[in-house]
Amino acid sequence: MVYETYSENETLQLGQKLGESAKSGSIYALDADLGCGKTVLARGFAKGLGVEGMVNSPTFTILKSYNSGRLPFHHFDVYRILDPAEMDEIGYEDCFFSDGVSFIEWAGQIRELLPETTVWIKIEKDPQKGFDYRRITVDHEDTGN
């Protein structure tokens, strides 16, 4: 499914819609460049799950888990992961294979750890359509990009 958003608020709302429909045990993998709105989408997703409080990118901690919503929300930012084996140190399997929902920024870094059931989200900019324009593709298959 392809969505187009033209503002940060629209991207947030799309994330909320995705979060509202998320099911227990789901894994969402984000593929996007810097500044494309990964964390904005994550914030909306958390809101859709009913997570309370501020959600921000776990850039330095790799993982932040929130338990205040209808499902546990495990928010990963794996930008700093150089080797997928490093994920063992943070206990990723406890999140990926739980009743919660995992949402992974920079998921291409750990592609080989993600199950086939992972939902891939690609966010792309197009400056010709405006500074805040985003093309957001949600797919159940990894395109390998």
Residue, then its C-alpha position, 0 to 999 in steps of 0.5 A: m500500500v502506498y500513502e502520500t503525506y504532505s506534512e509532519n502531522e499527516t505522517l503522524q496520523l498515518g503512523q497512528k492509523l498503522g498503530e491502531s491496526a497493529k496486532s500482537g507479535s507484529i514487527y514493523a521495519l523502517d527503511a528511510d534516509l536521515g530526516c525522512g520522518k521515521t521517528v514521527l511515524a513511530r510517534g504516531f504508531a505509539k499513539g495508535l497503540g495508546v502509549e502514553g508519554m513522549v516517544n522519541s528515537p532510542t538512538f543511543t540506547i538502541l531500544k525503548s519499550y513502552n507498556s502503557g498501551r494496548l500492546p507493549f511497544h518496542h521501539f528500536d533504532v539500530y542505526r549504530i548496530l555494526d554487526p547484527a550479532e550485537m542485537d543479542e546483547i540487547g535481547y532483541e528476541d524477547c521483543f520480536f517474539s513476544d506479544g508486543v509490537s516491534f518498530i525498527e528504525w534503520a531495519g536494513q542494518i539487521r535485515e537477516l534477523l527479521p522474520e518473513t512476516t515483517v511489515w516493511i515501511k519505506i519512506e521517501k522524499d520528493p523535493q519537487k512535491g514539497f519539503d514535507y512531502r513523503r511517499i510511504t510504502v507499507d509492504h509485507e515483503d522485503t524489497g531488499n532496498 
